[in-house]
Amino acid sequence: MPRWEHGSEERLKQAALELFQEQGFEDTSAVQIAERARVTTRTFFRYFRDKEEVLFADADALKETLVHDLLQAADVSEPLRAVTRTLAGFDWGRLGSRESQHRRNAMIAANPRLLERELVKQHQVADGLGDALRRRGIDPDVAELAAGAGVQVFRTAYQRWLAGDDDTDLTTMIETVLSSLAVLVPGARSRPG
């Protein structure tokens, strides 16, 4: 097996997803992932601390990108919309095909330990976005609520988008979920920060 090759990280991610799909997350080991990717187990651990990390490898970079994008947003006077626009504006295709994202999402939803980790990562994104809104001058309470609600709106729209068979884009899904939110809180208005 090669000791260290260009592209090892991507091959490890692909191998892990294939094995998780074929034999389940719990029944897959780091050794098997390394073998499938044609690298050493040591190479696996250079990239990932455990097999769970393969599913969450891009989380920190994603959070940094989203926070940066919100800090650069032209208008945050409607904080909830600013958060959802930022989330919708990210190129989710960079994380893989819609089908591979759907498989990843289903695998996480089926495993309580992975779901817990996913929810922690989402909470960290919401905290980062809330901090970005505060830095942009939004009232701290409004910033926290807008970031938390915005992440939840996005999560709901993202799951519908992944499960959908049509060509509806993510931005349209988010608008649909925001409309549902407006029904839940009739007469509610965004308060500028």
Stockholm file with secondary structure:
# STOCKHOLM 1.0

chainA/1-193         MPRWEHGSEERLKQAALELFQEQGFEDTSAVQIAERARVTTRTFFRYFRDKEEVLFADADALKETLVHDLLQAADVSEPLRAVTRTLAGFDWGRLGSRESQHRRNAMIAANPRLLERELVKQHQVADGLGDALRRRGIDPDVAELAAGAGVQVFRTAYQRWLAGDDDTDLTTMIETVLSSLAVLVPGARSRPG
#=GR chainA/1-193 SS CCSSCTTHHHHHHHHHHHHHHHHCSTTCCHHHHHHHHTSCHHHHHHHCSSHHHHHTTTHHHHHHHHHHHHHHCSCCSSHHHHHHHHHHHSCGGGGCCHHHHHHHHHHHHTCHHHHHHHHHHHHHHHHHHHHHHHHTTCCHHHHHHHHHHHHHHHHHHHHHHHHCCSCCCHHHHHHHHHHHHHHHSTTCCCCCC
#=GC SS_cons         CCSSCTTHHHHHHHHHHHHHHHHCSTTCCHHHHHHHHTSCHHHHHHHCSSHHHHHTTTHHHHHHHHHHHHHHCSCCSSHHHHHHHHHHHSCGGGGCCHHHHHHHHHHHHTCHHHHHHHHHHHHHHHHHHHHHHHHTTCCHHHHHHHHHHHHHHHHHHHHHHHHCCSCCCHHHHHHHHHHHHHHHSTTCCCCCC
//
